[in-house]
Amino acid sequence: MKTAIILHGMASKEEYENSEHEAPSNLHWLPWIQQQLIVNGVLAQTPEMPAPYAPVYEDWKAAFERFEINENTTLIGHSCGAGFLVRWLSENKVQVGKVVLVAPWINPDKDPVTDMFNFAIDPALPARTKGVTVFISEDDDKEMLDTVAILEKEITGINVIRMQGKGHFTFGDTGSREFPELKDLLLS
């Protein structure tokens, strides 16, 4: 059975604890892409990761590994969720399906906000996937642009799709809950 796991990014504590604010797993394009995958026969999950305002790698890893992950599993991450996938794939020699990193962040400035990204990137990571694609918008924050530069330097064989005017691929930046370019890539 084809499956997909879609990981959200890092929320502020105020957003996360505000009952009137959507949960991180229900923001932006995540619910839309989940639905698109489901109607096309892919069992897609968008788990809520623990304490997304102060992510701890071991906690996220435990939540993530509750799912069966194999060569039929597509992995999609946004921002911090994408950075988590880079670390998890670097440290776990598991064969997976497609991997898509949207506006990835691995804390290139090493700000003390999280220690989630104290790891060595595995340059051979794509060999255990059905392809690694990065979506980045040229008008995203410098930290994300720097992250993509690091990934391009460290990882052999990734596909980088550069876009314009998408910011950090959030609803506030794009004005849309849809992400047709991602859907086309995932269903091709």
Residue, then its C-alpha position, 0 to 999 in steps of 0.5 A: m500500500k502506498t502511504a505518505i507522511i506530511l510533516h508541518g513546520m515549527a509554530s510559535k508557542e502562542e499560535y500553538e496554545n491558541s485554541e482559535h488558531e489551527a493546529p500546525s498539521n492543518l495549516h497552509w497546503l498540508p490538508w489540501i495535499q493530504q486530501q489530494l493524495i488520499v483521493n488518488g489512493v495514497l494513505a496520507q497522514t499529517p501527524e501533529m508533532p510534539a511541542p512544535y514551538a520548541p522541537v526536540y529531535e528524539d520526541w519528533k522521532a518517536a512520534f514519526e516512527r509510530f508509522e510504518i516507513n518503507e519503500n512505498t512511503t512518500l515523505i513530505g516536510h515543510s520548514c522544520g519538518a523538512g529539516f527533521l526528515v533530512r536528519w532522520l534519513s541521514e541517521n536511519k538507513v531506510q529505503v523510502g519512496k519520494v522525499v519532498l522538502v518544502a522551504p527546508w530549515i536546518n537552523p544554519d545559523k545555529d540559533p539556540v532555539t533548538d538542537m534538533f539539527n546537530f547532525a551530519i548530513d548523509p551525502a548518499l541519502p538520495a540513493r535510499t529514496k525514489g528521489v529527493t526534491v526541494f521546493i524553495s522560493e527565491d523570496d523566502d527568508k535567508e535561513m531557508l535559502d542558506t539551508v538549501a545552499i547547504l543541502e545542494k553542497e552536501i547531498t549528491g543528486i537532489n532536485v531543487i525547484r526554485m520558484q518566485g513569489k511563494g515566500h515560505f510556502t505559507f497561506g499568508d505568502t501564497g494566498s492559497r491552500e493549494f500547491p498544484e506543483l507539489k501535487d503534480l510531482l507527487l502523483s507523477 
